[in-house]
Amino acid sequence: MPEESKMQKPKQKFIITIEPLRRLMKEAGAERISDDASRELSKYLEAKTVELIKEAQKLAQHSGRVTISREDVKLARRVAFRE
């Protein structure tokens, strides 16, 4: 039995939960989604969200504010993701 536990993947806790992502994927047309695909998407979206927030925070600070505004997020999106 200890041998089996070594083979199991450790559970990673996600802030962006898997079930809402699975619903979005289905709405986008995916008929079946593996658990690994859902976890990978969650991991990717969390990383991109952190990147966006960091850029928005820099913009707010540059403007002398501590609160991130909608405009900061919009501009950060353009800067961070070249939109």
MMTF fields as JSON, N, C-alpha, C and O atoms, coordinates in Angstrom:
{
  "mmtfVersion": "1.0.0",
  "mmtfProducer": "UNKNOWN",
  "numBonds": 331,
  "numAtoms": 332,
  "numGroups": 83,
  "numChains": 1,
  "numModels": 1,
  "chainsPerModel": [1],
  "groupsPerChain": [83],
  "chainIdList": ["A"],
  "bondAtomList": [4, 2, 8, 6, 12, 10, 16, 14, 20, 18, 24, 22, 28, 26, 32, 30, 36, 34, 40, 38, 44, 42, 48, 46, 52, 50, 56, 54, 60, 58, 64, 62, 68, 66, 72, 70, 76, 74, 80, 78, 84, 82, 88, 86, 92, 90, 96, 94, 100, 98, 104, 102, 108, 106, 112, 110, 116, 114, 120, 118, 124, 122, 128, 126, 132, 130, 136, 134, 140, 138, 144, 142, 148, 146, 152, 150, 156, 154, 160, 158, 164, 162, 168, 166, 172, 170, 176, 174, 180, 178, 184, 182, 188, 186, 192, 190, 196, 194, 200, 198, 204, 202, 208, 206, 212, 210, 216, 214, 220, 218, 224, 222, 228, 226, 232, 230, 236, 234, 240, 238, 244, 242, 248, 246, 252, 250, 256, 254, 260, 258, 264, 262, 268, 266, 272, 270, 276, 274, 280, 278, 284, 282, 288, 286, 292, 290, 296, 294, 300, 298, 304, 302, 308, 306, 312, 310, 316, 314, 320, 318, 324, 322, 328, 326],
  "bondOrderList": [1, 1, 1, 1, 1, 1, 1, 1, 1, 1, 1, 1, 1, 1, 1, 1, 1, 1, 1, 1, 1, 1, 1, 1, 1, 1, 1, 1, 1, 1, 1, 1, 1, 1, 1, 1, 1, 1, 1, 1, 1, 1, 1, 1, 1, 1, 1, 1, 1, 1, 1, 1, 1, 1, 1, 1, 1, 1, 1, 1, 1, 1, 1, 1, 1, 1, 1, 1, 1, 1, 1, 1, 1, 1, 1, 1, 1, 1, 1, 1, 1, 1],
  "groupList": [{"groupName": "MET", "atomNameList": ["N", "CA", "C", "O"], "elementList": ["N", "C", "C", "O"], "formalChargeList": [0, 0, 0, 0], "bondAtomList": [1, 0, 2, 1, 3, 2], "bondOrderList": [1, 1, 2], "singleLetterCode": "M", "chemCompType": "L-PEPTIDE LINKING"}, {"groupName": "PRO", "atomNameList": ["N", "CA", "C", "O"], "elementList": ["N", "C", "C", "O"], "formalChargeList": [0, 0, 0, 0], "bondAtomList": [1, 0, 2, 1, 3, 2], "bondOrderList": [1, 1, 2], "singleLetterCode": "P", "chemCompType": "L-PEPTIDE LINKING"}, {"groupName": "GLU", "atomNameList": ["N", "CA", "C", "O"], "elementList": ["N", "C", "C", "O"], "formalChargeList": [0, 0, 0, 0], "bondAtomList": [1, 0, 2, 1, 3, 2], "bondOrderList": [1, 1, 2], "singleLetterCode": "E", "chemCompType": "L-PEPTIDE LINKING"}, {"groupName": "SER", "atomNameList": ["N", "CA", "C", "O"], "elementList": ["N", "C", "C", "O"], "formalChargeList": [0, 0, 0, 0], "bondAtomList": [1, 0, 2, 1, 3, 2], "bondOrderList": [1, 1, 2], "singleLetterCode": "S", "chemCompType": "L-PEPTIDE LINKING"}, {"groupName": "LYS", "atomNameList": ["N", "CA", "C", "O"], "elementList": ["N", "C", "C", "O"], "formalChargeList": [0, 0, 0, 0], "bondAtomList": [1, 0, 2, 1, 3, 2], "bondOrderList": [1, 1, 2], "singleLetterCode": "K", "chemCompType": "L-PEPTIDE LINKING"}, {"groupName": "GLN", "atomNameList": ["N", "CA", "C", "O"], "elementList": ["N", "C", "C", "O"], "formalChargeList": [0, 0, 0, 0], "bondAtomList": [1, 0, 2, 1, 3, 2], "bondOrderList": [1, 1, 2], "singleLetterCode": "Q", "chemCompType": "L-PEPTIDE LINKING"}, {"groupName": "PHE", "atomNameList": ["N", "CA", "C", "O"], "elementList": ["N", "C", "C", "O"], "formalChargeList": [0, 0, 0, 0], "bondAtomList": [1, 0, 2, 1, 3, 2], "bondOrderList": [1, 1, 2], "singleLetterCode": "F", "chemCompType": "L-PEPTIDE LINKING"}, {"groupName": "ILE", "atomNameList": ["N", "CA", "C", "O"], "elementList": ["N", "C", "C", "O"], "formalChargeList": [0, 0, 0, 0], "bondAtomList": [1, 0, 2, 1, 3, 2], "bondOrderList": [1, 1, 2], "singleLetterCode": "I", "chemCompType": "L-PEPTIDE LINKING"}, {"groupName": "THR", "atomNameList": ["N", "CA", "C", "O"], "elementList": ["N", "C", "C", "O"], "formalChargeList": [0, 0, 0, 0], "bondAtomList": [1, 0, 2, 1, 3, 2], "bondOrderList": [1, 1, 2], "singleLetterCode": "T", "chemCompType": "L-PEPTIDE LINKING"}, {"groupName": "LEU", "atomNameList": ["N", "CA", "C", "O"], "elementList": ["N", "C", "C", "O"], "formalChargeList": [0, 0, 0, 0], "bondAtomList": [1, 0, 2, 1, 3, 2], "bondOrderList": [1, 1, 2], "singleLetterCode": "L", "chemCompType": "L-PEPTIDE LINKING"}, {"groupName": "ARG", "atomNameList": ["N", "CA", "C", "O"], "elementList": ["N", "C", "C", "O"], "formalChargeList": [0, 0, 0, 0], "bondAtomList": [1, 0, 2, 1, 3, 2], "bondOrderList": [1, 1, 2], "singleLetterCode": "R", "chemCompType": "L-PEPTIDE LINKING"}, {"groupName": "ALA", "atomNameList": ["N", "CA", "C", "O"], "elementList": ["N", "C", "C", "O"], "formalChargeList": [0, 0, 0, 0], "bondAtomList": [1, 0, 2, 1, 3, 2], "bondOrderList": [1, 1, 2], "singleLetterCode": "A", "chemCompType": "L-PEPTIDE LINKING"}, {"groupName": "GLY", "atomNameList": ["N", "CA", "C", "O"], "elementList": ["N", "C", "C", "O"], "formalChargeList": [0, 0, 0, 0], "bondAtomList": [1, 0, 2, 1, 3, 2], "bondOrderList": [1, 1, 2], "singleLetterCode": "G", "chemCompType": "PEPTIDE LINKING"}, {"groupName": "ASP", "atomNameList": ["N", "CA", "C", "O"], "elementList": ["N", "C", "C", "O"], "formalChargeList": [0, 0, 0, 0], "bondAtomList": [1, 0, 2, 1, 3, 2], "bondOrderList": [1, 1, 2], "singleLetterCode": "D", "chemCompType": "L-PEPTIDE LINKING"}, {"groupName": "TYR", "atomNameList": ["N", "CA", "C", "O"], "elementList": ["N", "C", "C", "O"], "formalChargeList": [0, 0, 0, 0], "bondAtomList": [1, 0, 2, 1, 3, 2], "bondOrderList": [1, 1, 2], "singleLetterCode": "Y", "chemCompType": "L-PEPTIDE LINKING"}, {"groupName": "VAL", "atomNameList": ["N", "CA", "C", "O"], "elementList": ["N", "C", "C", "O"], "formalChargeList": [0, 0, 0, 0], "bondAtomList": [1, 0, 2, 1, 3, 2], "bondOrderList": [1, 1, 2], "singleLetterCode": "V", "chemCompType": "L-PEPTIDE LINKING"}, {"groupName": "HIS", "atomNameList": ["N", "CA", "C", "O"], "elementList": ["N", "C", "C", "O"], "formalChargeList": [0, 0, 0, 0], "bondAtomList": [1, 0, 2, 1, 3, 2], "bondOrderList": [1, 1, 2], "singleLetterCode": "H", "chemCompType": "L-PEPTIDE LINKING"}],
  "groupTypeList": [0, 1, 2, 2, 3, 4, 0, 5, 4, 1, 4, 5, 4, 6, 7, 7, 8, 7, 2, 1, 9, 10, 10, 9, 0, 4, 2, 11, 12, 11, 2, 10, 7, 3, 13, 13, 11, 3, 10, 2, 9, 3, 4, 14, 9, 2, 11, 4, 8, 15, 2, 9, 7, 4, 2, 11, 5, 4, 9, 11, 5, 16, 3, 12, 10, 15, 8, 7, 3, 10, 2, 13, 15, 4, 9, 11, 10, 10, 15, 11, 6, 10, 2],
  "groupIdList": [1, 2, 3, 4, 5, 6, 7, 8, 9, 10, 11, 12, 13, 14, 15, 16, 17, 18, 19, 20, 21, 22, 23, 24, 25, 26, 27, 28, 29, 30, 31, 32, 33, 34, 35, 36, 37, 38, 39, 40, 41, 42, 43, 44, 45, 46, 47, 48, 49, 50, 51, 52, 53, 54, 55, 56, 57, 58, 59, 60, 61, 62, 63, 64, 65, 66, 67, 68, 69, 70, 71, 72, 73, 74, 75, 76, 77, 78, 79, 80, 81, 82, 83],
  "secStructList": [7, 2, 2, 2, 2, 2, 2, 1, 7, 7, 7, 7, 7, 7, 1, 1, 7, 2, 2, 2, 2, 2, 2, 2, 2, 2, 2, 6, 6, 7, 1, 7, 7, 7, 2, 2, 2, 2, 2, 2, 2, 2, 2, 2, 2, 2, 2, 2, 2, 2, 2, 2, 2, 2, 2, 2, 2, 2, 2, 2, 2, 2, 6, 6, 7, 1, 1, 7, 7, 2, 2, 2, 2, 2, 2, 2, 2, 2, 2, 2, 2, 7, 7],
  "xCoordList": [0.816, 0.0, 0.861, 0.5, 1.958, 2.788, 3.296, 3.503, 3.5, 3.973, 2.941, 3.31, 1.658, 0.589, 0.571, 0.388, 0.756, 0.687, 1.802, 1.641, 2.939, 4.027, 3.648, 4.139, 2.788, 2.422, 1.32, 1.149, 0.58, -0.491, 0.075, 1.059, -0.573, -0.149, -0.577, -1.691, 0.291, -0.125, -1.192, -1.133, -2.153, -3.222, -2.711, -2.126, -2.94, -2.541, -3.802, -4.824, -3.729, -4.883, -4.886, -3.899, -5.996, -6.149, -7.096, -8.074, -6.789, -7.69, -8.847, -10.01, -8.503, -9.532, -9.937, -9.16, -11.143, -11.553, -11.872, -12.166, -11.802, -11.889, -13.304, -13.457, -14.321, -15.682, -16.168, -16.72, -15.986, -16.389, -15.627, -16.185, -14.364, -13.585, -14.134, -14.201, -14.522, -15.105, -16.4, -16.665, -17.201, -18.446, -18.126, -18.774, -17.129, -16.727, -16.221, -16.544, -15.433, -14.913, -16.05, -16.018, -17.041, -18.191, -18.988, -19.44, -19.159, -19.85, -19.105, -19.708, -17.778, -16.954, -16.958, -16.37, -17.628, -17.775, -17.072, -17.224, -16.309, -15.628, -16.665, -17.416, -16.696, -17.658, -17.167, -17.936, -15.876, -15.282, -13.979, -13.218, -13.74, -12.541, -11.884, -12.531, -10.601, -9.896, -9.611, -9.56, -9.431, -9.086, -7.759, -7.591, -6.815, -5.516, -5.661, -4.984, -6.532, -6.745, -7.333, -6.923, -8.281, -8.89, -7.864, -7.831, -7.028, -5.995, -4.971, -4.529, -4.598, -3.619, -4.171, -3.454, -5.435, -6.062, -6.126, -5.859, -6.476, -6.527, -5.157, -5.04, -4.128, -2.759, -2.366, -1.795, -2.665, -2.343, -3.092, -2.496, -4.391, -5.19, -4.751, -4.738, -4.396, -3.904, -2.609, -2.429, -1.715, -0.442, -0.678, -0.071, -1.541, -1.833, -2.554, -2.324, -3.414, -4.129, -3.149, -3.243, -2.215, -1.205, -0.367, -0.077, 0.017, 0.788, 0.008, 0.57, -1.26, -2.115, -2.253, -2.165, -2.463, -2.627, -1.347, -1.4, -0.201, 1.064, 1.252, 1.689, 0.925, 1.047, 0.055, 0.404, -1.171, -2.179, -1.759, -1.997, -1.137, -0.655, 0.423, 0.434, 1.329, 2.368, 1.744, 2.187, 0.725, 0.067, -0.634, -0.565, -1.303, -1.978, -0.948, -1.15, 0.139, 1.181, 1.795, 2.077, 1.999, 2.551, 1.639, 2.1, 0.335, -0.639, -0.848, -1.694, -0.086, -0.191, -1.375, -1.843, -1.861, -3.004, -2.613, -1.64, -3.38, -3.185, -4.277, -4.111, -5.371, -6.489, -6.361, -6.192, -6.442, -6.406, -7.771, -8.8, -7.768, -9.027, -9.281, -8.411, -10.478, -10.845, -9.905, -9.477, -9.592, -8.699, -7.296, -6.628, -6.844, -5.543, -5.533, -4.571, -6.602, -6.7, -6.738, -6.074, -7.519, -7.606, -6.25, -5.845, -5.553, -4.247, -3.22, -2.379, -3.29, -2.376, -2.556, -1.585, -3.785, -4.069, -3.387, -2.81, -3.466, -2.826, -1.305, -0.642, -0.757, 0.698, 1.211, 2.147, 0.596, 1.097, 0.873, 1.699, -0.227, -0.587, -0.549, -0.959, -0.061, 0.087, -1.214, -1.225, -2.32, -3.634, -3.872, -4.919],
  "yCoordList": [-1.197, 0.0, 1.264, 2.205, 1.358, 2.555, 2.8, 3.946, 1.718, 1.86, 2.602, 3.414, 2.333, 3.009, 4.5, 5.302, 4.881, 6.293, 7.1, 8.296, 6.453, 7.143, 7.497, 8.487, 6.706, 6.908, 7.951, 8.49, 8.243, 9.207, 10.614, 10.956, 11.426, 12.817, 13.605, 13.423, 14.476, 15.309, 16.286, 16.814, 16.517, 17.459, 18.875, 19.224, 19.684, 21.084, 21.908, 21.675, 22.851, 23.684, 24.878, 25.605, 25.061, 26.159, 27.198, 26.874, 28.446, 29.521, 29.578, 29.701, 29.486, 29.402, 27.933, 27.083, 27.641, 26.251, 25.596, 26.262, 24.286, 23.485, 23.46, 23.595, 23.293, 23.122, 24.305, 24.079, 25.552, 26.652, 26.641, 26.99, 26.243, 26.159, 25.071, 25.242, 23.967, 22.881, 23.35, 23.021, 24.118, 24.648, 25.592, 25.539, 26.459, 27.366, 26.603, 26.949, 25.575, 24.775, 24.101, 24.02, 23.626, 23.005, 24.047, 23.776, 25.239, 26.314, 26.694, 27.128, 26.524, 26.844, 25.717, 25.842, 24.618, 23.552, 22.251, 21.279, 22.202, 20.953, 19.966, 20.279, 18.782, 17.779, 17.038, 16.762, 16.718, 16.016, 16.711, 17.14, 16.812, 17.496, 16.62, 16.196, 16.352, 15.556, 16.42, 17.648, 15.765, 16.485, 17.217, 18.339, 16.569, 17.206, 18.484, 19.474, 18.472, 19.667, 20.794, 21.948, 20.464, 21.473, 22.061, 23.273, 21.199, 21.677, 22.545, 23.561, 22.154, 22.929, 24.305, 25.303, 24.358, 25.645, 26.52, 27.72, 25.93, 26.681, 27.255, 28.421, 26.436, 26.875, 28.035, 29.025, 27.916, 28.957, 30.261, 31.339, 30.154, 31.357, 32.048, 33.277, 31.281, 31.892, 32.647, 33.752, 32.071, 32.74, 34.024, 35.052, 33.975, 35.164, 36.224, 37.418, 35.809, 36.761, 37.478, 38.693, 36.741, 37.356, 38.351, 39.447, 37.971, 38.86, 40.154, 41.248, 40.021, 41.175, 42.067, 43.29, 41.475, 42.251, 43.008, 44.166, 42.36, 43.033, 44.254, 45.309, 44.11, 45.225, 46.341, 47.521, 45.969, 46.958, 47.687, 48.888, 46.971, 47.593, 48.623, 49.7, 48.302, 49.261, 50.524, 51.634, 50.352, 51.508, 52.37, 53.597, 51.732, 52.48, 53.25, 54.423, 52.594, 53.258, 54.418, 55.471, 54.23, 55.292, 56.522, 57.658, 56.266, 57.361, 57.892, 58.76, 57.381, 57.865, 57.286, 57.875, 56.138, 55.501, 54.146, 53.538, 53.68, 52.334, 51.383, 50.165, 51.929, 51.132, 50.922, 51.876, 49.669, 49.35, 49.678, 49.222, 50.471, 50.853, 49.976, 49.228, 50.089, 49.391, 49.783, 48.937, 51.063, 51.549, 50.973, 50.704, 50.781, 50.153, 48.729, 48.312, 48.009, 46.635, 46.614, 45.795, 47.52, 47.567, 47.892, 47.265, 48.87, 49.241, 48.137, 47.852, 47.529, 46.435, 45.278, 44.631, 45.024, 43.964, 44.248, 43.36, 45.51, 45.896, 45.8, 45.363, 46.211, 46.188, 44.761, 44.346, 44.017, 42.684, 41.672, 40.784, 41.803, 40.789, 41.33, 40.647, 42.547, 43.185, 43.181, 42.896, 43.506, 43.553, 44.902, 45.13],
  "zCoordList": [0.0, 0.0, 0.0, -0.707, 0.727, 0.649, -0.761, -1.16, -1.522, -2.901, -3.752, -4.6, -3.533, -4.276, -3.988, -4.903, -2.741, -2.381, -3.031, -3.274, -3.316, -3.993, -5.421, -5.964, -6.032, -7.424, -7.591, -8.685, -6.545, -6.63, -6.727, -6.07, -7.567, -7.707, -6.475, -5.982, -5.973, -4.841, -5.3, -6.411, -4.448, -4.797, -4.625, -3.599, -5.646, -5.603, -5.382, -6.027, -4.487, -4.202, -5.147, -5.259, -5.812, -6.752, -6.185, -5.511, -6.47, -6.08, -7.071, -6.686, -8.361, -9.404, -9.453, -9.889, -9.009, -8.852, -10.198, -11.19, -10.186, -11.399, -11.991, -13.205, -11.174, -11.713, -12.56, -13.636, -12.122, -13.006, -14.332, -15.372, -14.297, -15.533, -16.441, -17.658, -15.854, -16.658, -17.322, -18.478, -16.586, -17.185, -18.334, -19.38, -18.148, -19.223, -20.439, -21.575, -20.2, -21.301, -22.071, -23.299, -21.343, -22.009, -22.795, -23.907, -22.215, -22.934, -24.207, -25.188, -24.178, -25.342, -26.372, -27.446, -26.032, -27.008, -26.69, -27.43, -25.617, -25.259, -24.723, -23.799, -25.309, -24.858, -23.627, -22.706, -23.62, -22.49, -22.123, -22.989, -20.818, -20.336, -19.283, -18.325, -19.462, -18.456, -17.231, -17.314, -16.118, -14.892, -15.065, -14.586, -15.756, -15.99, -16.806, -16.53, -17.803, -18.626, -17.782, -17.909, -16.933, -16.062, -15.101, -14.885, -14.523, -13.6, -14.323, -13.788, -15.52, -16.284, -16.64, -16.566, -17.025, -17.333, -16.086, -16.155, -14.953, -13.701, -13.361, -12.984, -13.495, -13.217, -14.132, -13.672, -15.405, -16.385, -16.076, -16.071, -15.82, -15.551, -14.263, -14.195, -13.253, -12.019, -12.269, -11.756, -13.042, -13.335, -14.124, -13.825, -15.116, -15.926, -15.105, -15.3, -14.2, -13.341, -12.424, -12.244, -11.844, -10.981, -11.781, -11.303, -12.99, -13.859, -14.138, -14.076, -14.439, -14.72, -13.48, -13.589, -12.325, -11.095, -10.755, -10.342, -10.927, -10.649, -11.55, -11.09, -12.81, -13.749, -13.399, -13.444, -13.053, -12.662, -11.389, -11.257, -10.451, -9.211, -9.508, -8.912, -10.423, -10.819, -11.401, -11.107, -12.218, -12.838, -11.789, -11.844, -10.842, -9.781, -8.948, -8.634, -8.598, -7.813, -8.589, -8.017, -9.868, -10.707, -10.71, -10.827, -10.577, -10.533, -9.125, -8.91, -8.162, -6.787, -6.033, -5.059, -6.477, -5.816, -5.264, -5.708, -4.292, -3.764, -4.256, -4.202, -4.725, -5.217, -6.72, -7.479, -7.138, -8.568, -9.156, -8.657, -10.219, -10.869, -12.091, -12.537, -12.607, -13.832, -14.966, -15.751, -15.042, -16.091, -15.946, -16.944, -14.699, -14.475, -15.046, -15.691, -14.801, -15.289, -16.818, -17.452, -17.398, -18.858, -19.479, -20.458, -18.911, -19.438, -19.176, -20.029, -18.017, -17.686, -18.658, -19.051, -19.038, -20.005, -21.331, -21.959, -21.744, -23.0, -22.902, -23.843, -21.757, -21.573, -21.403, -22.086, -20.495, -20.157, -21.273, -21.486, -21.977, -22.964, -24.386, -25.324, -24.547, -25.871, -26.664, -27.862, -25.972, -26.647, -27.254, -27.86]
}
